[in-house]
């Protein structure tokens, strides 16, 4: 009986050890797998592709990332059409065009302004010189805006200076500053119709200006 009891106790001990060793255990994912998952997905709230090559590769292989097309001209090293990621700024367009040529005055450019699709950025254009509009030097003793002379071409609302806007009929320095303030606050004009929302521009004045300006 003693021997049988010892055998039963040993058998029970081996059974308990076997089931204890074969129990289910939680397994932690390898660090390499976890790092790869966070590398491709990014942190919560992080913009896709911000410093993550995996996200950029996904945009190239899968759905293409949104982009805009802008025309950069004037005194840049590589003028022409350039494709940029949506949300780019004027500084990005200048960089894509090879940079501004040495000696070019860029005081009239807001490098921090957001670009819109189809926009034209002109660097160091002759039109930036005040009084270049037809009739400004007619010798009448008054400025082009006072004489009611219109600019040679549509004035770009997104890049024009106060002096350029002042050449438009019915637009003085105060209203020109309102246009620039609206442009700064809203990241630029996406259409000419947005000019209606500028303080001081009513339906009648908008009708006079709509064919003389462009975004």
KEBA-286539 format. One record per residue (C-alpha): residue number from 1; residue in three letters; y, x, z. Coordinates in Angstrom, 3 decimals. Example, Ala and Ser with C-alpha at 12.3 -4.5 7.8 and 13.67 -1.06 7.14 Angstrom:
REM KEBA-286539
ATOM	1	ALA	-4.500	12.300	7.800 .
ATOM	2	SER	-1.060	13.670	7.140 .
***
This chain:
REM KEBA-286539
ATOM	1	UNK	0.000	0.000	0.000 .
ATOM	2	UNK	2.389	2.837	0.810 .
ATOM	3	UNK	1.704	4.492	-2.565 .
ATOM	4	UNK	2.206	1.193	-4.411 .
ATOM	5	UNK	5.484	0.622	-2.559 .
ATOM	6	UNK	6.719	4.102	-3.522 .
ATOM	7	UNK	5.807	3.492	-7.188 .
ATOM	8	UNK	7.662	0.139	-7.210 .
ATOM	9	UNK	10.734	1.723	-5.598 .
ATOM	10	UNK	10.795	4.538	-8.163 .
ATOM	11	UNK	10.319	2.086	-11.019 .
ATOM	12	UNK	13.188	-0.068	-9.735 .
ATOM	13	UNK	15.375	3.041	-9.430 .
ATOM	14	UNK	14.635	4.120	-13.020 .
ATOM	15	UNK	15.353	0.562	-14.252 .
ATOM	16	UNK	18.708	0.450	-12.492 .
ATOM	17	UNK	19.639	3.879	-13.855 .
ATOM	18	UNK	18.619	2.835	-17.396 .
ATOM	19	UNK	20.694	-0.350	-17.394 .
ATOM	20	UNK	23.674	1.414	-15.790 .
ATOM	21	UNK	23.649	4.146	-18.431 .
ATOM	22	UNK	23.343	1.603	-21.255 .
ATOM	23	UNK	26.214	-0.634	-20.174 .
ATOM	24	UNK	29.143	-1.369	-22.605 .
ATOM	25	UNK	32.155	0.928	-22.167 .
ATOM	26	UNK	35.691	0.716	-23.569 .
ATOM	27	UNK	36.380	3.401	-26.162 .
ATOM	28	UNK	39.912	4.721	-26.790 .
ATOM	29	UNK	40.931	5.202	-30.396 .
ATOM	30	UNK	41.260	8.852	-31.478 .
ATOM	31	UNK	44.775	10.239	-31.363 .
ATOM	32	UNK	44.734	11.004	-35.094 .
ATOM	33	UNK	44.069	7.361	-35.982 .
ATOM	34	UNK	46.721	6.069	-33.609 .
ATOM	35	UNK	49.285	8.552	-34.923 .
ATOM	36	UNK	48.550	7.544	-38.509 .
ATOM	37	UNK	48.985	3.865	-37.685 .
ATOM	38	UNK	52.392	4.400	-36.079 .
ATOM	39	UNK	53.381	6.806	-38.857 .
ATOM	40	UNK	52.910	4.200	-41.552 .
ATOM	41	UNK	54.154	1.159	-39.660 .
ATOM	42	UNK	57.174	2.588	-37.880 .
ATOM	43	UNK	58.599	1.570	-34.558 .
ATOM	44	UNK	59.714	-2.015	-33.878 .
ATOM	45	UNK	63.203	-2.571	-35.265 .
ATOM	46	UNK	63.111	0.577	-37.397 .
ATOM	47	UNK	64.092	0.205	-41.020 .
ATOM	48	UNK	61.191	0.688	-43.482 .
ATOM	49	UNK	61.137	4.168	-44.938 .
ATOM	50	UNK	63.548	5.618	-42.345 .
ATOM	51	UNK	62.025	9.062	-41.941 .
ATOM	52	UNK	58.478	7.852	-42.704 .
ATOM	53	UNK	56.998	9.224	-45.935 .
ATOM	54	UNK	54.136	6.760	-45.623 .
ATOM	55	UNK	56.554	3.884	-45.919 .
ATOM	56	UNK	58.225	5.524	-48.912 .
ATOM	57	UNK	54.848	6.028	-50.566 .
ATOM	58	UNK	53.985	2.408	-49.945 .
ATOM	59	UNK	57.239	1.372	-51.667 .
ATOM	60	UNK	56.386	3.596	-54.637 .
ATOM	61	UNK	52.777	2.427	-54.992 .
ATOM	62	UNK	53.124	-1.168	-53.906 .
ATOM	63	UNK	56.228	-3.334	-53.994 .
ATOM	64	UNK	59.230	-1.326	-55.184 .
ATOM	65	UNK	62.025	-0.891	-52.661 .
ATOM	66	UNK	65.211	-2.842	-53.505 .
ATOM	67	UNK	67.780	-0.780	-55.360 .
ATOM	68	UNK	71.202	-1.130	-56.946 .
ATOM	69	UNK	72.649	0.296	-60.149 .
ATOM	70	UNK	76.152	1.760	-60.118 .
ATOM	71	UNK	78.308	3.456	-62.740 .
ATOM	72	UNK	79.973	6.617	-61.422 .
ATOM	73	UNK	82.701	8.052	-63.642 .
ATOM	74	UNK	85.762	10.223	-63.548 .
ATOM	75	UNK	85.890	13.689	-62.068 .
ATOM	76	UNK	82.278	14.091	-60.969 .
ATOM	77	UNK	79.743	16.634	-62.194 .
ATOM	78	UNK	77.186	14.107	-63.514 .
ATOM	79	UNK	78.948	10.863	-64.500 .
ATOM	80	UNK	76.891	7.924	-65.670 .
ATOM	81	UNK	74.498	5.250	-64.440 .
ATOM	82	UNK	72.759	5.989	-61.150 .
ATOM	83	UNK	70.119	4.027	-59.252 .
ATOM	84	UNK	70.465	4.024	-55.474 .
ATOM	85	UNK	68.675	2.293	-52.599 .
ATOM	86	UNK	70.202	-0.998	-51.499 .
ATOM	87	UNK	72.684	-0.416	-48.694 .
ATOM	88	UNK	73.994	2.858	-50.122 .
ATOM	89	UNK	77.616	3.832	-49.655 .
ATOM	90	UNK	80.237	5.403	-51.900 .
ATOM	91	UNK	79.375	8.825	-50.469 .
ATOM	92	UNK	75.777	8.365	-51.659 .
ATOM	93	UNK	76.981	7.527	-55.184 .
ATOM	94	UNK	79.149	10.656	-55.287 .
ATOM	95	UNK	76.195	12.726	-54.116 .
ATOM	96	UNK	73.955	11.217	-56.802 .
ATOM	97	UNK	76.587	12.118	-59.407 .
ATOM	98	UNK	76.457	15.781	-58.413 .
ATOM	99	UNK	79.542	15.692	-56.221 .
ATOM	100	UNK	83.266	15.599	-56.901 .
ATOM	101	UNK	84.807	18.338	-59.022 .
ATOM	102	UNK	86.837	20.936	-57.179 .
ATOM	103	UNK	90.487	20.097	-56.747 .
ATOM	104	UNK	90.045	16.318	-57.170 .
ATOM	105	UNK	92.045	14.129	-54.792 .
ATOM	106	UNK	89.731	11.560	-53.166 .
ATOM	107	UNK	92.179	10.117	-50.626 .
ATOM	108	UNK	92.023	6.714	-52.327 .
ATOM	109	UNK	88.205	6.541	-51.989 .
ATOM	110	UNK	86.590	4.927	-48.982 .
ATOM	111	UNK	83.415	6.996	-48.806 .
ATOM	112	UNK	81.952	4.818	-46.043 .
ATOM	113	UNK	82.180	1.569	-48.050 .
ATOM	114	UNK	78.935	-0.185	-49.000 .
ATOM	115	UNK	78.178	-0.414	-52.716 .
ATOM	116	UNK	77.215	-3.565	-54.598 .
ATOM	117	UNK	74.950	-3.838	-57.619 .
ATOM	118	UNK	76.746	-3.333	-60.936 .
ATOM	119	UNK	79.779	-1.678	-59.376 .
ATOM	120	UNK	81.799	1.056	-61.044 .
ATOM	121	UNK	83.118	3.959	-58.973 .
ATOM	122	UNK	85.887	5.952	-60.657 .
ATOM	123	UNK	86.913	9.281	-59.129 .
ATOM	124	UNK	90.355	10.726	-59.838 .
ATOM	125	UNK	91.170	8.247	-62.629 .
ATOM	126	UNK	94.667	8.342	-64.142 .
ATOM	127	UNK	95.061	4.677	-63.165 .
ATOM	128	UNK	95.257	5.788	-59.550 .
ATOM	129	UNK	98.750	7.141	-60.179 .
ATOM	130	UNK	101.363	4.556	-59.088 .
ATOM	131	UNK	103.560	3.290	-61.910 .
ATOM	132	UNK	101.011	4.036	-64.656 .
ATOM	133	UNK	100.931	0.393	-65.720 .
ATOM	134	UNK	102.715	-0.534	-68.950 .
ATOM	135	UNK	106.389	-1.327	-68.453 .
ATOM	136	UNK	106.667	0.703	-65.258 .
ATOM	137	UNK	108.842	3.304	-66.976 .
ATOM	138	UNK	110.794	0.981	-69.240 .
ATOM	139	UNK	114.062	2.088	-67.629 .
ATOM	140	UNK	114.887	-1.396	-66.375 .
ATOM	141	UNK	115.485	0.015	-62.905 .
ATOM	142	UNK	112.675	-2.012	-61.275 .
ATOM	143	UNK	109.002	-1.371	-60.651 .
ATOM	144	UNK	106.198	-2.675	-62.828 .
ATOM	145	UNK	105.215	-5.333	-60.311 .
ATOM	146	UNK	108.791	-6.536	-59.922 .
ATOM	147	UNK	109.147	-6.829	-63.661 .
ATOM	148	UNK	105.942	-8.868	-63.868 .
ATOM	149	UNK	104.108	-6.261	-65.945 .
ATOM	150	UNK	100.319	-6.437	-65.718 .
ATOM	151	UNK	98.055	-3.370	-65.386 .
ATOM	152	UNK	96.511	-1.858	-68.514 .
ATOM	153	UNK	93.032	-3.115	-67.516 .
ATOM	154	UNK	91.364	-5.170	-64.787 .
ATOM	155	UNK	92.111	-3.692	-61.377 .
ATOM	156	UNK	88.914	-2.880	-59.394 .
ATOM	157	UNK	89.178	-4.760	-56.111 .
ATOM	158	UNK	86.648	-2.484	-54.432 .
ATOM	159	UNK	88.452	0.794	-55.139 .
ATOM	160	UNK	92.099	-0.052	-55.825 .
ATOM	161	UNK	94.815	1.367	-53.604 .
ATOM	162	UNK	97.784	-0.561	-52.223 .
ATOM	163	UNK	99.968	0.823	-55.028 .
ATOM	164	UNK	97.519	-0.328	-57.701 .
ATOM	165	UNK	97.218	-3.812	-56.223 .
ATOM	166	UNK	101.004	-3.962	-55.960 .
ATOM	167	UNK	101.186	-3.863	-59.775 .
ATOM	168	UNK	99.509	-7.268	-59.989 .
ATOM	169	UNK	101.831	-10.269	-60.490 .
ATOM	170	UNK	102.706	-11.981	-57.236 .
ATOM	171	UNK	101.079	-9.275	-55.098 .
ATOM	172	UNK	103.325	-7.244	-52.846 .
ATOM	173	UNK	102.510	-4.509	-50.326 .
ATOM	174	UNK	101.630	-7.017	-47.586 .
ATOM	175	UNK	99.208	-9.044	-49.713 .
ATOM	176	UNK	97.755	-5.845	-51.133 .
ATOM	177	UNK	97.000	-4.704	-47.594 .
ATOM	178	UNK	95.355	-8.069	-46.863 .
ATOM	179	UNK	93.066	-7.527	-49.846 .
ATOM	180	UNK	92.105	-4.069	-48.605 .
ATOM	181	UNK	91.548	-5.384	-45.066 .
ATOM	182	UNK	89.212	-8.078	-46.403 .
ATOM	183	UNK	87.370	-5.466	-48.480 .
ATOM	184	UNK	86.864	-3.255	-45.430 .
ATOM	185	UNK	85.700	-6.077	-43.162 .
ATOM	186	UNK	83.206	-7.567	-45.650 .
ATOM	187	UNK	81.868	-4.397	-47.265 .
ATOM	188	UNK	83.581	-4.965	-50.601 .
ATOM	189	UNK	83.981	-7.767	-53.130 .
ATOM	190	UNK	80.810	-9.034	-54.777 .
ATOM	191	UNK	82.681	-11.328	-57.154 .
ATOM	192	UNK	86.244	-12.130	-58.147 .
ATOM	193	UNK	85.877	-15.594	-56.564 .
ATOM	194	UNK	85.883	-13.971	-53.107 .
ATOM	195	UNK	89.576	-13.261	-53.675 .
ATOM	196	UNK	90.208	-16.910	-52.689 .
ATOM	197	UNK	89.183	-16.053	-49.122 .
ATOM	198	UNK	91.921	-13.443	-48.687 .
ATOM	199	UNK	94.764	-14.525	-46.455 .
ATOM	200	UNK	97.785	-15.399	-48.604 .
ATOM	201	UNK	95.971	-16.176	-51.878 .
ATOM	202	UNK	95.949	-19.840	-52.839 .
ATOM	203	UNK	94.563	-21.608	-55.885 .
ATOM	204	UNK	97.653	-21.009	-57.998 .
ATOM	205	UNK	97.882	-17.300	-57.250 .
ATOM	206	UNK	94.143	-16.903	-57.742 .
ATOM	207	UNK	94.440	-18.494	-61.188 .
ATOM	208	UNK	97.069	-15.885	-62.087 .
ATOM	209	UNK	94.937	-12.998	-60.825 .
ATOM	210	UNK	91.354	-13.862	-61.781 .
ATOM	211	UNK	91.586	-12.345	-65.280 .
ATOM	212	UNK	93.438	-9.249	-64.075 .
ATOM	213	UNK	90.920	-8.015	-61.517 .
ATOM	214	UNK	87.230	-7.228	-61.227 .
ATOM	215	UNK	84.913	-6.471	-58.265 .
***
